[in-house]
Amino acid sequence: MKNEENIIVGISIGDLNGIGGEIVLKTFEDARMLEFCTPVIFASVKTITFLNKHFDNKLNFNGINNLNQILHGKLNVFNVWNNRVDIEFGKEDPVIGEFAIKSLQAATKALKEKSIDVLVTAPINKHNIQSEEFNFPGHTNYLAKELEGTSLMFMVSDSLRVGLLTDHVPVKDISTHITKKLIKEKVDIIYNSLEKDFRIRKPKVAILGINPHTGDNGVIGKEDDEVLRPTLSEIKEKGRLIYGPYAADSFFGSKNYKNFDAIIASYHDQGLIPFKTLSFGNGVNFTAGLNRIRTSPDHGTAYEIAGKGEADENSFKEAVFTAIQIFKNRNEFENLSQNPLKTRAKKI
């Protein structure tokens, strides 16, 4: 088992015209962060030097060309490119999008090869990253292709966890995507993640309805009665504590969410609007279900404040802490699963 003091956190730099570089540097201005992990930024020494000067930071870092050169106790910058990058804060630029993808691809490669332990991604612009080589709606879909497992967008904070049945799907297509197979698959991922990644025994999970008022007995749609309820009944028969479907409009306002370890929303905005309302600035986007750990902050590139020194780094910092904790939890879970008798004997 890896020495937890030396957990290596890889960081993809995201859209350099946005706030990604700023929140990364602000996070590691606090030297205490280096007691929790060893960060590696996938960008270039030239780029980070520019950002350091622009934001008047006094950060010292270790520039490297090989991941074998990582130094613990230091902020490391891995040179993904050596050419100059023309950064224009607040501007959507396809060239900047190309650098964001170079950073993500290099960091993902390192994650697959276990040169880094976890990946934390700074925000990208989903439009300017598109190309013939890279045709994904976002990080989650790309990582689902590159890593093993089945991905699920899992928004987490200290008081709330929200998973999605469907994520970046047009509203008009949502009901056609929600099938018995998909529901069972996503419930399995969330249960396994709660047990393995968050160390919750016998988790209680709520699921929100597909239609307003969960269809009102078929008056506002039949999907809840014909697909969702029968599937949940089958899952319950296997002993899982899953409840619902609940009407989404009153579920969060009534504080019912506090009775559950996680909530599954049927589609993107149904889950993310209440999550960001209740947890914005402290929430984390975790890609559950994969064999490697990736987290990110709960916000985007924020072009409107980019370069002004106004960005709040708390969500990015929480993403780093969450990745570290999940890494530790997975190690502990695997250790206990492999040696249950040995562990029990130690306790006795």
C-alpha positions as CSV (number, residue, x, y, z in Angstrom):
1,M,0.0,0.0,0.0
2,K,1.3,3.5,-1.0
3,N,2.6,5.8,1.7
4,E,-0.3,8.2,2.1
5,E,2.1,11.1,3.0
6,N,3.3,11.1,-0.7
7,I,0.0,11.0,-2.6
8,I,0.8,12.4,-6.0
9,V,-2.0,14.7,-7.3
10,G,-1.9,15.4,-11.0
11,I,-3.5,18.6,-12.2
12,S,-4.6,19.4,-15.7
13,I,-4.5,23.2,-16.1
14,G,-7.8,23.6,-18.0
15,D,-8.6,26.7,-20.1
16,L,-5.7,29.1,-19.6
17,N,-7.9,32.1,-20.5
18,G,-10.2,31.2,-17.7
19,I,-9.7,31.1,-13.9
20,G,-8.1,27.6,-13.8
21,G,-4.5,28.8,-13.5
22,E,-5.4,31.3,-10.8
23,I,-7.3,28.8,-8.6
24,V,-4.5,26.2,-8.9
25,L,-1.8,28.7,-7.8
26,K,-4.0,30.1,-5.0
27,T,-4.6,26.6,-3.7
28,F,-0.9,25.9,-3.4
29,E,0.1,29.3,-2.0
30,D,-0.8,27.7,1.3
31,A,2.3,25.7,2.0
32,R,0.4,23.4,4.3
33,M,-1.1,21.8,1.2
34,L,2.2,20.1,0.6
35,E,1.8,18.2,3.8
36,F,-1.2,16.5,2.3
37,C,0.0,15.7,-1.2
38,T,2.6,16.2,-3.9
39,P,1.1,18.3,-6.7
40,V,2.1,18.0,-10.4
41,I,0.8,20.6,-12.8
42,F,0.6,19.4,-16.4
43,A,1.5,22.6,-18.4
44,S,4.9,24.2,-18.8
45,V,7.3,26.1,-16.7
46,K,7.0,29.1,-19.0
47,T,3.2,29.1,-18.6
48,I,3.2,28.8,-14.9
49,T,5.9,31.5,-14.6
50,F,3.7,33.9,-16.5
51,L,0.7,33.1,-14.3
52,N,2.9,33.4,-11.2
53,K,4.0,36.9,-12.2
54,H,0.6,38.0,-13.4
55,F,-1.1,37.2,-10.1
56,D,1.9,38.5,-8.1
57,N,2.5,35.1,-6.5
58,K,5.7,34.1,-4.8
59,L,5.3,30.4,-5.5
60,N,8.5,28.3,-6.0
61,F,8.1,25.2,-8.1
62,N,10.1,22.3,-9.5
63,G,10.2,22.2,-13.3
64,I,10.4,18.6,-14.7
65,N,10.6,16.9,-18.1
66,N,10.2,13.4,-16.7
67,L,7.8,12.2,-14.1
68,N,10.6,10.3,-12.4
69,Q,11.9,13.8,-11.4
70,I,8.9,14.6,-9.1
71,L,10.0,15.9,-5.8
72,H,7.9,15.4,-2.7
73,G,7.3,18.5,-0.6
74,K,7.4,20.7,-3.8
75,L,5.0,22.0,-6.3
76,N,6.0,20.3,-9.5
77,V,5.4,21.5,-13.1
78,F,5.6,18.9,-15.8
79,N,6.5,20.4,-19.2
80,V,3.8,19.1,-21.6
81,W,4.8,21.8,-24.1
82,N,7.8,24.2,-24.4
83,N,6.4,26.8,-26.9
84,R,5.0,30.1,-25.7
85,V,1.3,30.3,-25.0
86,D,-0.5,33.7,-25.7
87,I,-2.9,34.0,-22.8
88,E,-5.8,36.5,-23.2
89,F,-7.9,36.2,-20.1
90,G,-11.6,36.1,-20.8
91,K,-11.4,35.2,-24.4
92,E,-12.7,31.9,-25.9
93,D,-9.8,30.7,-28.1
94,P,-9.6,27.3,-29.9
95,V,-5.8,27.5,-29.7
96,I,-6.1,27.7,-25.9
97,G,-8.5,24.8,-26.1
98,E,-5.8,22.7,-27.8
99,F,-3.4,23.4,-24.8
100,A,-6.1,22.4,-22.4
101,I,-6.5,19.1,-24.2
102,K,-2.7,18.5,-24.3
103,S,-2.6,19.0,-20.6
104,L,-5.6,16.6,-20.0
105,Q,-4.2,13.9,-22.3
106,A,-0.8,14.0,-20.6
107,A,-2.3,13.9,-17.1
108,T,-4.6,11.1,-18.1
109,K,-1.7,9.1,-19.5
110,A,0.2,9.6,-16.2
111,L,-2.9,8.5,-14.3
112,K,-3.3,5.3,-16.3
113,E,0.4,4.5,-15.9
114,K,0.2,5.2,-12.1
115,S,2.8,7.9,-12.3
116,I,0.3,10.0,-10.4
117,D,-2.3,8.7,-7.9
118,V,-5.3,11.0,-8.6
119,L,-6.2,13.6,-11.1
120,V,-7.8,17.0,-10.4
121,T,-9.0,18.9,-13.5
122,A,-9.3,22.6,-13.8
123,P,-12.2,23.9,-15.8
124,I,-12.3,23.6,-19.6
125,N,-14.5,25.3,-22.2
126,K,-16.6,22.5,-23.8
127,H,-16.8,24.4,-27.1
128,N,-13.2,25.4,-27.8
129,I,-11.8,21.9,-27.1
130,Q,-13.7,20.3,-29.9
131,S,-11.7,18.9,-32.8
132,E,-11.4,15.8,-35.1
133,E,-9.0,14.4,-32.5
134,F,-11.1,15.3,-29.4
135,N,-14.8,15.0,-29.8
136,F,-16.3,14.7,-26.2
137,P,-18.8,16.9,-24.3
138,G,-16.4,17.1,-21.4
139,H,-14.0,15.5,-19.0
140,T,-16.3,12.7,-17.8
141,N,-16.9,11.3,-21.3
142,Y,-13.2,11.4,-22.3
143,L,-12.1,9.7,-19.0
144,A,-14.8,7.1,-19.5
145,K,-13.2,6.1,-22.8
146,E,-9.6,6.2,-21.5
147,L,-10.1,4.5,-18.1
148,E,-11.7,1.2,-17.0
149,G,-15.2,1.0,-15.6
150,T,-18.5,2.9,-16.2
151,S,-18.5,6.6,-15.4
152,L,-21.0,8.5,-13.4
153,M,-21.1,12.2,-12.6
154,F,-21.2,12.4,-8.8
155,M,-21.4,15.9,-7.2
156,V,-20.3,15.7,-3.6
157,S,-19.9,18.1,-0.6
158,D,-19.9,17.7,3.1
159,S,-23.7,17.6,3.4
160,L,-24.9,16.4,0.0
161,R,-24.1,13.8,-2.7
162,V,-26.0,13.9,-6.0
163,G,-25.5,11.4,-8.8
164,L,-27.0,11.5,-12.3
165,L,-28.8,8.9,-14.4
166,T,-28.1,11.1,-17.5
167,D,-25.7,14.0,-17.7
168,H,-24.9,15.9,-20.9
169,V,-28.1,14.9,-22.7
170,P,-30.6,17.3,-24.4
171,V,-33.8,17.6,-22.3
172,K,-35.9,16.3,-25.2
173,D,-34.0,13.0,-25.3
174,I,-33.8,12.3,-21.5
175,S,-36.7,9.9,-21.3
176,T,-35.4,7.7,-24.2
177,H,-32.1,7.3,-22.4
178,I,-33.5,6.2,-19.1
179,T,-33.9,2.4,-19.3
180,K,-34.1,-0.4,-16.8
181,K,-30.5,-1.3,-17.7
182,L,-29.3,2.3,-17.2
183,I,-31.0,2.7,-13.8
184,K,-29.6,-0.6,-12.5
185,E,-26.1,0.3,-13.8
186,K,-26.1,3.8,-12.2
187,V,-27.5,2.6,-8.9
188,D,-24.8,-0.1,-8.7
189,I,-22.1,2.5,-9.4
190,I,-23.4,4.8,-6.7
191,Y,-23.8,2.0,-4.1
192,N,-20.3,0.7,-4.8
193,S,-18.8,4.2,-4.6
194,L,-20.6,5.0,-1.3
195,E,-19.2,1.8,0.2
196,K,-15.7,1.9,-1.3
197,D,-15.0,5.6,-1.9
198,F,-16.9,7.1,1.1
199,R,-16.8,4.2,3.5
200,I,-20.5,4.1,4.1
201,R,-22.0,0.8,5.2
202,K,-25.5,0.0,4.0
203,P,-26.1,3.4,2.2
204,K,-29.5,4.9,1.9
205,V,-30.2,6.3,-1.6
206,A,-33.1,8.4,-2.9
207,I,-34.1,8.7,-6.5
208,L,-35.9,11.6,-8.1
209,G,-38.8,11.1,-10.6
210,I,-38.4,11.6,-14.3
211,N,-41.5,13.7,-14.8
212,P,-43.1,16.5,-12.6
213,H,-44.8,15.0,-9.6
214,T,-43.4,11.6,-10.7
215,G,-46.0,11.6,-13.5
216,D,-49.1,12.0,-11.3
217,N,-50.3,8.5,-12.1
218,G,-49.6,8.8,-15.8
219,V,-51.3,12.2,-16.2
220,I,-47.9,13.9,-16.8
221,G,-46.0,11.0,-18.4
222,K,-45.8,7.3,-18.0
223,E,-42.0,6.8,-17.6
224,D,-42.1,6.9,-13.8
225,D,-44.7,4.2,-13.6
226,E,-43.6,2.0,-16.5
227,V,-39.8,2.2,-16.1
228,L,-38.6,3.7,-12.9
229,R,-40.9,2.2,-10.2
230,P,-40.7,-1.4,-11.5
231,T,-36.9,-1.2,-11.7
232,L,-36.6,0.2,-8.2
233,S,-38.8,-2.7,-6.9
234,E,-36.4,-5.2,-8.5
235,I,-33.4,-3.4,-6.9
236,K,-35.1,-3.4,-3.5
237,E,-35.6,-7.1,-3.7
238,K,-31.9,-7.6,-3.7
239,G,-31.7,-5.8,-0.3
240,R,-30.5,-2.4,-1.4
241,L,-31.9,0.6,0.5
242,I,-33.3,2.7,-2.3
243,Y,-36.3,4.9,-2.0
244,G,-38.5,6.8,-4.4
245,P,-39.2,8.1,-6.9
246,Y,-39.6,11.4,-5.2
247,A,-41.1,14.6,-6.8
248,A,-38.1,16.8,-7.4
249,D,-39.7,20.1,-6.9
250,S,-40.2,19.7,-3.1
251,F,-37.5,17.2,-2.3
252,F,-34.7,19.7,-1.5
253,G,-36.8,22.5,-0.1
254,S,-38.3,20.1,2.5
255,K,-34.8,19.1,3.5
256,N,-35.7,15.4,2.8
257,Y,-32.3,15.1,1.2
258,K,-30.7,15.1,4.6
259,N,-32.2,11.6,5.3
260,F,-30.1,10.0,2.6
261,D,-26.4,9.2,1.9
262,A,-26.9,10.1,-1.8
263,I,-29.6,11.3,-4.2
264,I,-29.9,10.1,-7.8
265,A,-31.3,12.7,-10.2
266,S,-32.8,11.7,-13.5
267,Y,-31.1,14.4,-15.5
268,H,-28.4,17.1,-15.3
269,D,-30.2,20.2,-14.2
270,Q,-32.6,18.4,-11.9
271,G,-29.6,17.4,-9.8
272,L,-27.1,20.2,-10.4
273,I,-29.4,23.2,-9.8
274,P,-30.2,22.2,-6.2
275,F,-26.7,20.9,-5.6
276,K,-25.0,24.2,-6.7
277,T,-27.6,26.2,-4.8
278,L,-26.8,24.4,-1.6
279,S,-23.1,23.8,-2.0
280,F,-21.7,26.2,-4.6
281,G,-18.1,27.1,-3.9
282,N,-17.6,24.0,-1.7
283,G,-18.8,21.3,-4.1
284,V,-16.8,18.8,-6.0
285,N,-17.4,16.9,-9.3
286,F,-16.2,13.4,-8.8
287,T,-16.2,10.8,-11.7
288,A,-17.4,7.7,-9.9
289,G,-17.3,4.2,-11.3
290,L,-13.8,4.3,-12.8
291,N,-10.6,2.5,-11.8
292,R,-8.8,5.8,-11.3
293,I,-9.8,8.8,-9.3
294,R,-10.7,12.2,-10.9
295,T,-12.3,15.2,-9.3
296,S,-12.8,18.8,-10.3
297,P,-14.3,22.0,-8.9
298,D,-18.1,22.6,-9.3
299,H,-17.7,25.6,-11.6
300,G,-16.6,26.6,-15.1
301,T,-14.0,28.8,-16.7
302,A,-15.6,32.1,-15.4
303,Y,-14.3,34.2,-18.2
304,E,-16.0,37.3,-16.8
305,I,-13.5,37.4,-13.8
306,A,-10.5,35.7,-15.4
307,G,-7.2,37.4,-14.8
308,K,-8.5,39.8,-12.2
309,G,-7.4,37.9,-9.1
310,E,-11.0,37.6,-7.9
311,A,-11.5,33.8,-8.3
312,D,-12.3,31.7,-5.3
313,E,-10.1,28.6,-5.0
314,N,-12.2,26.8,-2.3
315,S,-14.0,24.4,-4.7
316,F,-10.7,23.5,-6.3
317,K,-9.1,23.0,-2.9
318,E,-12.0,20.8,-1.9
319,A,-11.5,18.8,-5.1
320,V,-7.9,18.1,-4.1
321,F,-8.9,17.1,-0.5
322,T,-11.7,14.9,-1.9
323,A,-9.4,13.1,-4.3
324,I,-6.9,12.4,-1.5
325,Q,-9.6,11.1,0.9
326,I,-11.1,8.8,-1.8
327,F,-7.6,7.5,-2.6
328,K,-7.1,6.7,1.1
329,N,-10.6,5.1,1.4
330,R,-10.1,2.9,-1.6
331,N,-6.7,1.7,-0.3
332,E,-8.3,0.9,3.1
333,F,-11.2,-0.8,1.5
334,E,-9.0,-3.0,-0.8
335,N,-6.7,-3.8,2.2
336,L,-9.7,-4.9,4.3
337,S,-11.2,-6.9,1.4
338,Q,-8.0,-8.7,0.7
339,N,-7.2,-9.6,4.3
340,P,-10.5,-9.7,6.3
341,L,-9.3,-12.4,8.7
342,K,-5.9,-10.8,9.3
343,T,-7.6,-7.4,10.0
344,R,-10.1,-8.9,12.3
345,A,-7.4,-10.7,14.2
346,K,-5.5,-7.5,14.8
347,K,-8.6,-5.8,16.2
348,I,-9.2,-8.7,18.6
